[in-house]
Amino acid sequence: MGTPEIRRATADDLDDLFSICLLTGASGEDATEFYDDPRLPGNIYAAPYIVLRLGLGFVAVDSEGVVGYVVGTPFTRAFEKECEEDWWPALRVVNPDPGPDHDRTDWNARLRSLIHRPVRTPGELLSEFPAHLHINLLPRAQGQGVGKELIAMMLGAFHVAGVRGAHLGVSTANERAVGFYRRVGFRTIAETEDTLLLGVQWTGEMEE
């Protein structure tokens, strides 16, 4: 298959992003069985970053196609506002609100609740980590340095945009991902019962 090529993501990659988001959506494992709409995870965690003005993304491509991606934004607060104006309204029409007291074990209800009540990142976190990102790789792309390269591309883009810190969330159950993020420089900045919030900062020129 060769070493995957990294390039900027475009709207033509959306179907692949929807698929990869679903196939890695259960702490890195296939989440297909948990969702009644296979595009539901991607509509929250992948697609808006490719469609909306303030998002950006990169994909890794091997001889068989797209094997992974990283998406994010250097301007989290402005991106949240753009989603509220231009992304969530259409999704709310086709995704009924399960209400704030929905069954937390229902994966569909949990994500549909996020569509109607998106998480607003705390301002104190954004003062140090204004950017954020999401990354997913299919199993055949793991362990080859592809994830590290995707992260480097995204952090470089954040640096060019003038920001000096980024954050991401990861399930505590996804031990492989947590270990990966720590190896590429992220540290814990907050923790809940089932989620770690990790951040990384840099000054001056980005290291290679």
PyMOL commands that place a pseudoatom at each C-alpha (Angstrom):
pseudoatom trace, name=CA, resn=MET, resi=1, chain=A, elem=C, hetatm=0, pos=[0.000, 0.000, 0.000]
pseudoatom trace, name=CA, resn=GLY, resi=2, chain=A, elem=C, hetatm=0, pos=[2.980, 2.293, 0.488]
pseudoatom trace, name=CA, resn=THR, resi=3, chain=A, elem=C, hetatm=0, pos=[3.346, 5.287, 2.748]
pseudoatom trace, name=CA, resn=PRO, resi=4, chain=A, elem=C, hetatm=0, pos=[0.143, 7.357, 2.817]
pseudoatom trace, name=CA, resn=GLU, resi=5, chain=A, elem=C, hetatm=0, pos=[0.276, 10.813, 1.274]
pseudoatom trace, name=CA, resn=ILE, resi=6, chain=A, elem=C, hetatm=0, pos=[-0.940, 13.755, 3.369]
pseudoatom trace, name=CA, resn=ARG, resi=7, chain=A, elem=C, hetatm=0, pos=[-2.939, 16.471, 1.614]
pseudoatom trace, name=CA, resn=ARG, resi=8, chain=A, elem=C, hetatm=0, pos=[-5.517, 19.119, 2.354]
pseudoatom trace, name=CA, resn=ALA, resi=9, chain=A, elem=C, hetatm=0, pos=[-9.046, 17.753, 2.748]
pseudoatom trace, name=CA, resn=THR, resi=10, chain=A, elem=C, hetatm=0, pos=[-11.785, 18.915, 0.378]
pseudoatom trace, name=CA, resn=ALA, resi=11, chain=A, elem=C, hetatm=0, pos=[-15.531, 18.436, 0.053]
pseudoatom trace, name=CA, resn=ASP, resi=12, chain=A, elem=C, hetatm=0, pos=[-14.820, 15.465, -2.227]
pseudoatom trace, name=CA, resn=ASP, resi=13, chain=A, elem=C, hetatm=0, pos=[-13.476, 13.640, 0.847]
pseudoatom trace, name=CA, resn=LEU, resi=14, chain=A, elem=C, hetatm=0, pos=[-16.655, 13.979, 2.900]
pseudoatom trace, name=CA, resn=ASP, resi=15, chain=A, elem=C, hetatm=0, pos=[-17.972, 10.467, 2.255]
pseudoatom trace, name=CA, resn=ASP, resi=16, chain=A, elem=C, hetatm=0, pos=[-14.646, 9.017, 3.418]
pseudoatom trace, name=CA, resn=LEU, resi=17, chain=A, elem=C, hetatm=0, pos=[-14.663, 11.191, 6.534]
pseudoatom trace, name=CA, resn=PHE, resi=18, chain=A, elem=C, hetatm=0, pos=[-18.204, 10.087, 7.394]
pseudoatom trace, name=CA, resn=SER, resi=19, chain=A, elem=C, hetatm=0, pos=[-17.138, 6.459, 6.991]
pseudoatom trace, name=CA, resn=ILE, resi=20, chain=A, elem=C, hetatm=0, pos=[-13.917, 6.723, 9.011]
pseudoatom trace, name=CA, resn=CYS, resi=21, chain=A, elem=C, hetatm=0, pos=[-15.651, 8.664, 11.780]
pseudoatom trace, name=CA, resn=LEU, resi=22, chain=A, elem=C, hetatm=0, pos=[-18.178, 5.836, 12.113]
pseudoatom trace, name=CA, resn=LEU, resi=23, chain=A, elem=C, hetatm=0, pos=[-15.630, 3.015, 11.840]
pseudoatom trace, name=CA, resn=THR, resi=24, chain=A, elem=C, hetatm=0, pos=[-13.521, 4.510, 14.658]
pseudoatom trace, name=CA, resn=GLY, resi=25, chain=A, elem=C, hetatm=0, pos=[-16.362, 5.962, 16.725]
pseudoatom trace, name=CA, resn=ALA, resi=26, chain=A, elem=C, hetatm=0, pos=[-16.340, 3.474, 19.623]
pseudoatom trace, name=CA, resn=SER, resi=27, chain=A, elem=C, hetatm=0, pos=[-13.087, 4.439, 21.350]
pseudoatom trace, name=CA, resn=GLY, resi=28, chain=A, elem=C, hetatm=0, pos=[-11.226, 3.681, 18.147]
pseudoatom trace, name=CA, resn=GLU, resi=29, chain=A, elem=C, hetatm=0, pos=[-13.364, 0.681, 17.176]
pseudoatom trace, name=CA, resn=ASP, resi=30, chain=A, elem=C, hetatm=0, pos=[-16.259, 0.276, 14.730]
pseudoatom trace, name=CA, resn=ALA, resi=31, chain=A, elem=C, hetatm=0, pos=[-19.384, 2.054, 16.009]
pseudoatom trace, name=CA, resn=THR, resi=32, chain=A, elem=C, hetatm=0, pos=[-21.708, 1.031, 13.166]
pseudoatom trace, name=CA, resn=GLU, resi=33, chain=A, elem=C, hetatm=0, pos=[-23.993, -1.049, 15.397]
pseudoatom trace, name=CA, resn=PHE, resi=34, chain=A, elem=C, hetatm=0, pos=[-24.653, 1.867, 17.747]
pseudoatom trace, name=CA, resn=TYR, resi=35, chain=A, elem=C, hetatm=0, pos=[-26.120, 4.397, 15.305]
pseudoatom trace, name=CA, resn=ASP, resi=36, chain=A, elem=C, hetatm=0, pos=[-29.363, 4.432, 13.317]
pseudoatom trace, name=CA, resn=ASP, resi=37, chain=A, elem=C, hetatm=0, pos=[-27.848, 7.065, 10.994]
pseudoatom trace, name=CA, resn=PRO, resi=38, chain=A, elem=C, hetatm=0, pos=[-24.299, 6.223, 9.839]
pseudoatom trace, name=CA, resn=ARG, resi=39, chain=A, elem=C, hetatm=0, pos=[-23.610, 9.906, 9.155]
pseudoatom trace, name=CA, resn=LEU, resi=40, chain=A, elem=C, hetatm=0, pos=[-24.565, 11.086, 12.637]
pseudoatom trace, name=CA, resn=PRO, resi=41, chain=A, elem=C, hetatm=0, pos=[-21.056, 11.019, 14.205]
pseudoatom trace, name=CA, resn=GLY, resi=42, chain=A, elem=C, hetatm=0, pos=[-19.472, 12.619, 11.154]
pseudoatom trace, name=CA, resn=ASN, resi=43, chain=A, elem=C, hetatm=0, pos=[-22.045, 15.401, 11.078]
pseudoatom trace, name=CA, resn=ILE, resi=44, chain=A, elem=C, hetatm=0, pos=[-20.756, 16.473, 14.485]
pseudoatom trace, name=CA, resn=TYR, resi=45, chain=A, elem=C, hetatm=0, pos=[-17.085, 15.608, 14.555]
pseudoatom trace, name=CA, resn=ALA, resi=46, chain=A, elem=C, hetatm=0, pos=[-15.896, 15.798, 10.938]
pseudoatom trace, name=CA, resn=ALA, resi=47, chain=A, elem=C, hetatm=0, pos=[-18.046, 17.339, 8.197]
pseudoatom trace, name=CA, resn=PRO, resi=48, chain=A, elem=C, hetatm=0, pos=[-18.514, 20.887, 9.544]
pseudoatom trace, name=CA, resn=TYR, resi=49, chain=A, elem=C, hetatm=0, pos=[-14.749, 21.389, 9.575]
pseudoatom trace, name=CA, resn=ILE, resi=50, chain=A, elem=C, hetatm=0, pos=[-14.612, 20.746, 5.845]
pseudoatom trace, name=CA, resn=VAL, resi=51, chain=A, elem=C, hetatm=0, pos=[-17.776, 22.622, 4.879]
pseudoatom trace, name=CA, resn=LEU, resi=52, chain=A, elem=C, hetatm=0, pos=[-17.590, 25.752, 7.026]
pseudoatom trace, name=CA, resn=ARG, resi=53, chain=A, elem=C, hetatm=0, pos=[-15.296, 28.706, 6.444]
pseudoatom trace, name=CA, resn=LEU, resi=54, chain=A, elem=C, hetatm=0, pos=[-13.384, 28.556, 9.741]
pseudoatom trace, name=CA, resn=GLY, resi=55, chain=A, elem=C, hetatm=0, pos=[-12.673, 24.831, 9.646]
pseudoatom trace, name=CA, resn=LEU, resi=56, chain=A, elem=C, hetatm=0, pos=[-9.810, 23.011, 8.004]
pseudoatom trace, name=CA, resn=GLY, resi=57, chain=A, elem=C, hetatm=0, pos=[-8.616, 19.469, 7.560]
pseudoatom trace, name=CA, resn=PHE, resi=58, chain=A, elem=C, hetatm=0, pos=[-6.005, 17.122, 6.140]
pseudoatom trace, name=CA, resn=VAL, resi=59, chain=A, elem=C, hetatm=0, pos=[-6.359, 13.543, 4.931]
pseudoatom trace, name=CA, resn=ALA, resi=60, chain=A, elem=C, hetatm=0, pos=[-3.958, 10.622, 4.621]
pseudoatom trace, name=CA, resn=VAL, resi=61, chain=A, elem=C, hetatm=0, pos=[-4.364, 8.683, 1.385]
pseudoatom trace, name=CA, resn=ASP, resi=62, chain=A, elem=C, hetatm=0, pos=[-2.861, 5.323, 0.419]
pseudoatom trace, name=CA, resn=SER, resi=63, chain=A, elem=C, hetatm=0, pos=[-3.328, 3.206, -2.715]
pseudoatom trace, name=CA, resn=GLU, resi=64, chain=A, elem=C, hetatm=0, pos=[-6.764, 2.087, -1.476]
pseudoatom trace, name=CA, resn=GLY, resi=65, chain=A, elem=C, hetatm=0, pos=[-8.073, 5.549, -0.609]
pseudoatom trace, name=CA, resn=VAL, resi=66, chain=A, elem=C, hetatm=0, pos=[-8.412, 7.823, 2.405]
pseudoatom trace, name=CA, resn=VAL, resi=67, chain=A, elem=C, hetatm=0, pos=[-7.193, 6.055, 5.556]
pseudoatom trace, name=CA, resn=GLY, resi=68, chain=A, elem=C, hetatm=0, pos=[-7.336, 8.864, 8.090]
pseudoatom trace, name=CA, resn=TYR, resi=69, chain=A, elem=C, hetatm=0, pos=[-7.942, 12.523, 8.712]
pseudoatom trace, name=CA, resn=VAL, resi=70, chain=A, elem=C, hetatm=0, pos=[-7.435, 15.393, 11.076]
pseudoatom trace, name=CA, resn=VAL, resi=71, chain=A, elem=C, hetatm=0, pos=[-9.928, 18.261, 11.226]
pseudoatom trace, name=CA, resn=GLY, resi=72, chain=A, elem=C, hetatm=0, pos=[-10.042, 21.326, 13.428]
pseudoatom trace, name=CA, resn=THR, resi=73, chain=A, elem=C, hetatm=0, pos=[-10.132, 25.080, 13.691]
pseudoatom trace, name=CA, resn=PRO, resi=74, chain=A, elem=C, hetatm=0, pos=[-7.687, 27.631, 15.055]
pseudoatom trace, name=CA, resn=PHE, resi=75, chain=A, elem=C, hetatm=0, pos=[-10.572, 29.772, 16.287]
pseudoatom trace, name=CA, resn=THR, resi=76, chain=A, elem=C, hetatm=0, pos=[-12.829, 27.608, 18.453]
pseudoatom trace, name=CA, resn=ARG, resi=77, chain=A, elem=C, hetatm=0, pos=[-15.187, 30.295, 19.734]
pseudoatom trace, name=CA, resn=ALA, resi=78, chain=A, elem=C, hetatm=0, pos=[-15.790, 31.805, 16.294]
pseudoatom trace, name=CA, resn=PHE, resi=79, chain=A, elem=C, hetatm=0, pos=[-16.242, 28.316, 14.849]
pseudoatom trace, name=CA, resn=GLU, resi=80, chain=A, elem=C, hetatm=0, pos=[-18.868, 27.509, 17.489]
pseudoatom trace, name=CA, resn=LYS, resi=81, chain=A, elem=C, hetatm=0, pos=[-20.727, 30.651, 16.424]
pseudoatom trace, name=CA, resn=GLU, resi=82, chain=A, elem=C, hetatm=0, pos=[-20.457, 29.703, 12.748]
pseudoatom trace, name=CA, resn=CYS, resi=83, chain=A, elem=C, hetatm=0, pos=[-21.860, 26.233, 13.512]
pseudoatom trace, name=CA, resn=GLU, resi=84, chain=A, elem=C, hetatm=0, pos=[-24.769, 27.764, 15.399]
pseudoatom trace, name=CA, resn=GLU, resi=85, chain=A, elem=C, hetatm=0, pos=[-25.600, 29.975, 12.430]
pseudoatom trace, name=CA, resn=ASP, resi=86, chain=A, elem=C, hetatm=0, pos=[-24.804, 27.729, 9.463]
pseudoatom trace, name=CA, resn=TRP, resi=87, chain=A, elem=C, hetatm=0, pos=[-24.557, 24.069, 10.511]
pseudoatom trace, name=CA, resn=TRP, resi=88, chain=A, elem=C, hetatm=0, pos=[-26.789, 23.024, 13.417]
pseudoatom trace, name=CA, resn=PRO, resi=89, chain=A, elem=C, hetatm=0, pos=[-30.094, 24.540, 12.196]
pseudoatom trace, name=CA, resn=ALA, resi=90, chain=A, elem=C, hetatm=0, pos=[-30.458, 22.180, 9.228]
pseudoatom trace, name=CA, resn=LEU, resi=91, chain=A, elem=C, hetatm=0, pos=[-29.421, 19.160, 11.304]
pseudoatom trace, name=CA, resn=ARG, resi=92, chain=A, elem=C, hetatm=0, pos=[-31.972, 20.051, 13.993]
pseudoatom trace, name=CA, resn=VAL, resi=93, chain=A, elem=C, hetatm=0, pos=[-34.746, 19.776, 11.445]
pseudoatom trace, name=CA, resn=VAL, resi=94, chain=A, elem=C, hetatm=0, pos=[-33.942, 16.119, 10.662]
pseudoatom trace, name=CA, resn=ASN, resi=95, chain=A, elem=C, hetatm=0, pos=[-32.709, 15.071, 14.130]
pseudoatom trace, name=CA, resn=PRO, resi=96, chain=A, elem=C, hetatm=0, pos=[-35.452, 15.272, 16.788]
pseudoatom trace, name=CA, resn=ASP, resi=97, chain=A, elem=C, hetatm=0, pos=[-34.351, 16.665, 20.143]
pseudoatom trace, name=CA, resn=PRO, resi=98, chain=A, elem=C, hetatm=0, pos=[-34.187, 13.838, 22.709]
pseudoatom trace, name=CA, resn=GLY, resi=99, chain=A, elem=C, hetatm=0, pos=[-34.282, 16.425, 25.498]
pseudoatom trace, name=CA, resn=PRO, resi=100, chain=A, elem=C, hetatm=0, pos=[-31.692, 17.260, 28.150]
pseudoatom trace, name=CA, resn=ASP, resi=101, chain=A, elem=C, hetatm=0, pos=[-32.689, 14.254, 30.271]
pseudoatom trace, name=CA, resn=HIS, resi=102, chain=A, elem=C, hetatm=0, pos=[-32.135, 11.664, 27.538]
pseudoatom trace, name=CA, resn=ASP, resi=103, chain=A, elem=C, hetatm=0, pos=[-30.843, 8.165, 28.205]
pseudoatom trace, name=CA, resn=ARG, resi=104, chain=A, elem=C, hetatm=0, pos=[-27.060, 8.572, 28.477]
pseudoatom trace, name=CA, resn=THR, resi=105, chain=A, elem=C, hetatm=0, pos=[-26.529, 4.989, 27.298]
pseudoatom trace, name=CA, resn=ASP, resi=106, chain=A, elem=C, hetatm=0, pos=[-28.327, 5.710, 24.002]
pseudoatom trace, name=CA, resn=TRP, resi=107, chain=A, elem=C, hetatm=0, pos=[-25.621, 6.721, 21.543]
pseudoatom trace, name=CA, resn=ASN, resi=108, chain=A, elem=C, hetatm=0, pos=[-28.101, 8.246, 19.094]
pseudoatom trace, name=CA, resn=ALA, resi=109, chain=A, elem=C, hetatm=0, pos=[-29.762, 10.359, 21.766]
pseudoatom trace, name=CA, resn=ARG, resi=110, chain=A, elem=C, hetatm=0, pos=[-26.419, 11.513, 23.110]
pseudoatom trace, name=CA, resn=LEU, resi=111, chain=A, elem=C, hetatm=0, pos=[-25.262, 12.877, 19.763]
pseudoatom trace, name=CA, resn=ARG, resi=112, chain=A, elem=C, hetatm=0, pos=[-28.638, 14.310, 18.816]
pseudoatom trace, name=CA, resn=SER, resi=113, chain=A, elem=C, hetatm=0, pos=[-28.657, 16.147, 22.116]
pseudoatom trace, name=CA, resn=LEU, resi=114, chain=A, elem=C, hetatm=0, pos=[-25.305, 17.692, 21.136]
pseudoatom trace, name=CA, resn=ILE, resi=115, chain=A, elem=C, hetatm=0, pos=[-26.859, 18.927, 17.892]
pseudoatom trace, name=CA, resn=HIS, resi=116, chain=A, elem=C, hetatm=0, pos=[-29.538, 20.757, 19.866]
pseudoatom trace, name=CA, resn=ARG, resi=117, chain=A, elem=C, hetatm=0, pos=[-27.279, 21.725, 22.786]
pseudoatom trace, name=CA, resn=PRO, resi=118, chain=A, elem=C, hetatm=0, pos=[-23.726, 22.004, 21.448]
pseudoatom trace, name=CA, resn=VAL, resi=119, chain=A, elem=C, hetatm=0, pos=[-20.913, 22.104, 23.963]
pseudoatom trace, name=CA, resn=ARG, resi=120, chain=A, elem=C, hetatm=0, pos=[-19.571, 25.616, 24.451]
pseudoatom trace, name=CA, resn=THR, resi=121, chain=A, elem=C, hetatm=0, pos=[-15.870, 25.545, 25.300]
pseudoatom trace, name=CA, resn=PRO, resi=122, chain=A, elem=C, hetatm=0, pos=[-15.052, 27.403, 28.555]
pseudoatom trace, name=CA, resn=GLY, resi=123, chain=A, elem=C, hetatm=0, pos=[-13.435, 30.786, 27.972]
pseudoatom trace, name=CA, resn=GLU, resi=124, chain=A, elem=C, hetatm=0, pos=[-10.674, 30.132, 30.477]
pseudoatom trace, name=CA, resn=LEU, resi=125, chain=A, elem=C, hetatm=0, pos=[-9.554, 27.126, 28.444]
pseudoatom trace, name=CA, resn=LEU, resi=126, chain=A, elem=C, hetatm=0, pos=[-9.595, 29.078, 25.182]
pseudoatom trace, name=CA, resn=SER, resi=127, chain=A, elem=C, hetatm=0, pos=[-7.287, 31.727, 26.605]
pseudoatom trace, name=CA, resn=GLU, resi=128, chain=A, elem=C, hetatm=0, pos=[-4.470, 29.164, 26.497]
pseudoatom trace, name=CA, resn=PHE, resi=129, chain=A, elem=C, hetatm=0, pos=[-5.749, 26.612, 23.980]
pseudoatom trace, name=CA, resn=PRO, resi=130, chain=A, elem=C, hetatm=0, pos=[-7.837, 28.541, 21.401]
pseudoatom trace, name=CA, resn=ALA, resi=131, chain=A, elem=C, hetatm=0, pos=[-7.647, 25.881, 18.679]
pseudoatom trace, name=CA, resn=HIS, resi=132, chain=A, elem=C, hetatm=0, pos=[-9.062, 22.352, 18.722]
pseudoatom trace, name=CA, resn=LEU, resi=133, chain=A, elem=C, hetatm=0, pos=[-8.904, 19.251, 16.561]
pseudoatom trace, name=CA, resn=HIS, resi=134, chain=A, elem=C, hetatm=0, pos=[-10.204, 15.711, 15.944]
pseudoatom trace, name=CA, resn=ILE, resi=135, chain=A, elem=C, hetatm=0, pos=[-8.162, 12.908, 14.396]
pseudoatom trace, name=CA, resn=ASN, resi=136, chain=A, elem=C, hetatm=0, pos=[-9.116, 9.393, 13.287]
pseudoatom trace, name=CA, resn=LEU, resi=137, chain=A, elem=C, hetatm=0, pos=[-7.189, 6.648, 11.494]
pseudoatom trace, name=CA, resn=LEU, resi=138, chain=A, elem=C, hetatm=0, pos=[-8.298, 3.320, 10.098]
pseudoatom trace, name=CA, resn=PRO, resi=139, chain=A, elem=C, hetatm=0, pos=[-6.393, 0.334, 11.558]
pseudoatom trace, name=CA, resn=ARG, resi=140, chain=A, elem=C, hetatm=0, pos=[-4.296, -0.169, 8.412]
pseudoatom trace, name=CA, resn=ALA, resi=141, chain=A, elem=C, hetatm=0, pos=[-2.828, 3.334, 8.830]
pseudoatom trace, name=CA, resn=GLN, resi=142, chain=A, elem=C, hetatm=0, pos=[-1.960, 3.023, 12.504]
pseudoatom trace, name=CA, resn=GLY, resi=143, chain=A, elem=C, hetatm=0, pos=[1.539, 2.500, 13.841]
pseudoatom trace, name=CA, resn=GLN, resi=144, chain=A, elem=C, hetatm=0, pos=[3.228, 4.041, 10.778]
pseudoatom trace, name=CA, resn=GLY, resi=145, chain=A, elem=C, hetatm=0, pos=[3.709, 7.627, 11.946]
pseudoatom trace, name=CA, resn=VAL, resi=146, chain=A, elem=C, hetatm=0, pos=[0.705, 8.809, 9.930]
pseudoatom trace, name=CA, resn=GLY, resi=147, chain=A, elem=C, hetatm=0, pos=[-1.108, 10.180, 12.962]
pseudoatom trace, name=CA, resn=LYS, resi=148, chain=A, elem=C, hetatm=0, pos=[1.968, 12.095, 14.078]
pseudoatom trace, name=CA, resn=GLU, resi=149, chain=A, elem=C, hetatm=0, pos=[2.314, 13.619, 10.612]
pseudoatom trace, name=CA, resn=LEU, resi=150, chain=A, elem=C, hetatm=0, pos=[-1.356, 14.622, 10.502]
pseudoatom trace, name=CA, resn=ILE, resi=151, chain=A, elem=C, hetatm=0, pos=[-1.065, 16.269, 13.923]
pseudoatom trace, name=CA, resn=ALA, resi=152, chain=A, elem=C, hetatm=0, pos=[2.069, 18.121, 12.815]
pseudoatom trace, name=CA, resn=MET, resi=153, chain=A, elem=C, hetatm=0, pos=[0.298, 19.408, 9.695]
pseudoatom trace, name=CA, resn=MET, resi=154, chain=A, elem=C, hetatm=0, pos=[-2.631, 20.685, 11.718]
pseudoatom trace, name=CA, resn=LEU, resi=155, chain=A, elem=C, hetatm=0, pos=[-0.538, 22.301, 14.437]
pseudoatom trace, name=CA, resn=GLY, resi=156, chain=A, elem=C, hetatm=0, pos=[1.528, 23.941, 11.724]
pseudoatom trace, name=CA, resn=ALA, resi=157, chain=A, elem=C, hetatm=0, pos=[-1.641, 25.382, 10.208]
pseudoatom trace, name=CA, resn=PHE, resi=158, chain=A, elem=C, hetatm=0, pos=[-2.700, 26.644, 13.637]
pseudoatom trace, name=CA, resn=HIS, resi=159, chain=A, elem=C, hetatm=0, pos=[0.713, 28.265, 14.054]
pseudoatom trace, name=CA, resn=VAL, resi=160, chain=A, elem=C, hetatm=0, pos=[0.384, 30.017, 10.695]
pseudoatom trace, name=CA, resn=ALA, resi=161, chain=A, elem=C, hetatm=0, pos=[-3.050, 31.257, 11.810]
pseudoatom trace, name=CA, resn=GLY, resi=162, chain=A, elem=C, hetatm=0, pos=[-1.376, 32.926, 14.782]
pseudoatom trace, name=CA, resn=VAL, resi=163, chain=A, elem=C, hetatm=0, pos=[-2.480, 30.721, 17.673]
pseudoatom trace, name=CA, resn=ARG, resi=164, chain=A, elem=C, hetatm=0, pos=[-0.155, 29.034, 20.164]
pseudoatom trace, name=CA, resn=GLY, resi=165, chain=A, elem=C, hetatm=0, pos=[-2.236, 26.315, 21.779]
pseudoatom trace, name=CA, resn=ALA, resi=166, chain=A, elem=C, hetatm=0, pos=[-4.702, 23.576, 20.868]
pseudoatom trace, name=CA, resn=HIS, resi=167, chain=A, elem=C, hetatm=0, pos=[-6.908, 21.111, 22.735]
pseudoatom trace, name=CA, resn=LEU, resi=168, chain=A, elem=C, hetatm=0, pos=[-8.858, 17.926, 22.079]
pseudoatom trace, name=CA, resn=GLY, resi=169, chain=A, elem=C, hetatm=0, pos=[-11.070, 15.488, 23.944]
pseudoatom trace, name=CA, resn=VAL, resi=170, chain=A, elem=C, hetatm=0, pos=[-10.559, 11.733, 24.168]
pseudoatom trace, name=CA, resn=SER, resi=171, chain=A, elem=C, hetatm=0, pos=[-12.404, 8.921, 25.927]
pseudoatom trace, name=CA, resn=THR, resi=172, chain=A, elem=C, hetatm=0, pos=[-10.518, 7.531, 28.901]
pseudoatom trace, name=CA, resn=ALA, resi=173, chain=A, elem=C, hetatm=0, pos=[-11.421, 4.097, 27.523]
pseudoatom trace, name=CA, resn=ASN, resi=174, chain=A, elem=C, hetatm=0, pos=[-9.350, 4.755, 24.398]
pseudoatom trace, name=CA, resn=GLU, resi=175, chain=A, elem=C, hetatm=0, pos=[-5.991, 3.990, 25.995]
pseudoatom trace, name=CA, resn=ARG, resi=176, chain=A, elem=C, hetatm=0, pos=[-4.194, 3.662, 22.662]
pseudoatom trace, name=CA, resn=ALA, resi=177, chain=A, elem=C, hetatm=0, pos=[-5.249, 7.167, 21.624]
pseudoatom trace, name=CA, resn=VAL, resi=178, chain=A, elem=C, hetatm=0, pos=[-4.389, 8.661, 25.011]
pseudoatom trace, name=CA, resn=GLY, resi=179, chain=A, elem=C, hetatm=0, pos=[-0.900, 7.180, 24.784]
pseudoatom trace, name=CA, resn=PHE, resi=180, chain=A, elem=C, hetatm=0, pos=[-0.478, 8.507, 21.254]
pseudoatom trace, name=CA, resn=TYR, resi=181, chain=A, elem=C, hetatm=0, pos=[-1.486, 12.039, 22.208]
pseudoatom trace, name=CA, resn=ARG, resi=182, chain=A, elem=C, hetatm=0, pos=[0.920, 12.053, 25.118]
pseudoatom trace, name=CA, resn=ARG, resi=183, chain=A, elem=C, hetatm=0, pos=[3.763, 10.903, 22.859]
pseudoatom trace, name=CA, resn=VAL, resi=184, chain=A, elem=C, hetatm=0, pos=[3.168, 13.813, 20.476]
pseudoatom trace, name=CA, resn=GLY, resi=185, chain=A, elem=C, hetatm=0, pos=[3.207, 16.385, 23.273]
pseudoatom trace, name=CA, resn=PHE, resi=186, chain=A, elem=C, hetatm=0, pos=[-0.328, 16.722, 24.645]
pseudoatom trace, name=CA, resn=ARG, resi=187, chain=A, elem=C, hetatm=0, pos=[-0.909, 16.874, 28.403]
pseudoatom trace, name=CA, resn=THR, resi=188, chain=A, elem=C, hetatm=0, pos=[-4.006, 16.598, 30.580]
pseudoatom trace, name=CA, resn=ILE, resi=189, chain=A, elem=C, hetatm=0, pos=[-5.682, 19.934, 31.250]
pseudoatom trace, name=CA, resn=ALA, resi=190, chain=A, elem=C, hetatm=0, pos=[-9.043, 18.655, 32.573]
pseudoatom trace, name=CA, resn=GLU, resi=191, chain=A, elem=C, hetatm=0, pos=[-10.726, 15.338, 33.293]
pseudoatom trace, name=CA, resn=THR, resi=192, chain=A, elem=C, hetatm=0, pos=[-14.246, 14.013, 33.798]
pseudoatom trace, name=CA, resn=GLU, resi=193, chain=A, elem=C, hetatm=0, pos=[-15.434, 10.523, 34.633]
pseudoatom trace, name=CA, resn=ASP, resi=194, chain=A, elem=C, hetatm=0, pos=[-15.070, 9.267, 31.069]
pseudoatom trace, name=CA, resn=THR, resi=195, chain=A, elem=C, hetatm=0, pos=[-13.229, 11.975, 29.109]
pseudoatom trace, name=CA, resn=LEU, resi=196, chain=A, elem=C, hetatm=0, pos=[-9.780, 13.527, 29.139]
pseudoatom trace, name=CA, resn=LEU, resi=197, chain=A, elem=C, hetatm=0, pos=[-9.233, 17.036, 27.837]
pseudoatom trace, name=CA, resn=LEU, resi=198, chain=A, elem=C, hetatm=0, pos=[-5.697, 17.296, 26.513]
pseudoatom trace, name=CA, resn=GLY, resi=199, chain=A, elem=C, hetatm=0, pos=[-3.779, 20.347, 25.365]
pseudoatom trace, name=CA, resn=VAL, resi=200, chain=A, elem=C, hetatm=0, pos=[-0.526, 21.357, 23.745]
pseudoatom trace, name=CA, resn=GLN, resi=201, chain=A, elem=C, hetatm=0, pos=[1.177, 24.750, 23.488]
pseudoatom trace, name=CA, resn=TRP, resi=202, chain=A, elem=C, hetatm=0, pos=[4.140, 26.084, 21.559]
pseudoatom trace, name=CA, resn=THR, resi=203, chain=A, elem=C, hetatm=0, pos=[6.096, 29.336, 21.208]
pseudoatom trace, name=CA, resn=GLY, resi=204, chain=A, elem=C, hetatm=0, pos=[8.175, 30.733, 18.384]
pseudoatom trace, name=CA, resn=GLU, resi=205, chain=A, elem=C, hetatm=0, pos=[8.807, 28.491, 15.411]
pseudoatom trace, name=CA, resn=MET, resi=206, chain=A, elem=C, hetatm=0, pos=[7.161, 25.069, 15.262]
pseudoatom trace, name=CA, resn=GLU, resi=207, chain=A, elem=C, hetatm=0, pos=[9.571, 22.191, 15.699]
pseudoatom trace, name=CA, resn=GLU, resi=208, chain=A, elem=C, hetatm=0, pos=[9.916, 19.670, 12.893]
for i in range(1, 208): cmd.bond("trace and resi %d" % i, "trace and resi %d" % (i + 1))
show_as sticks, trace
zoom trace
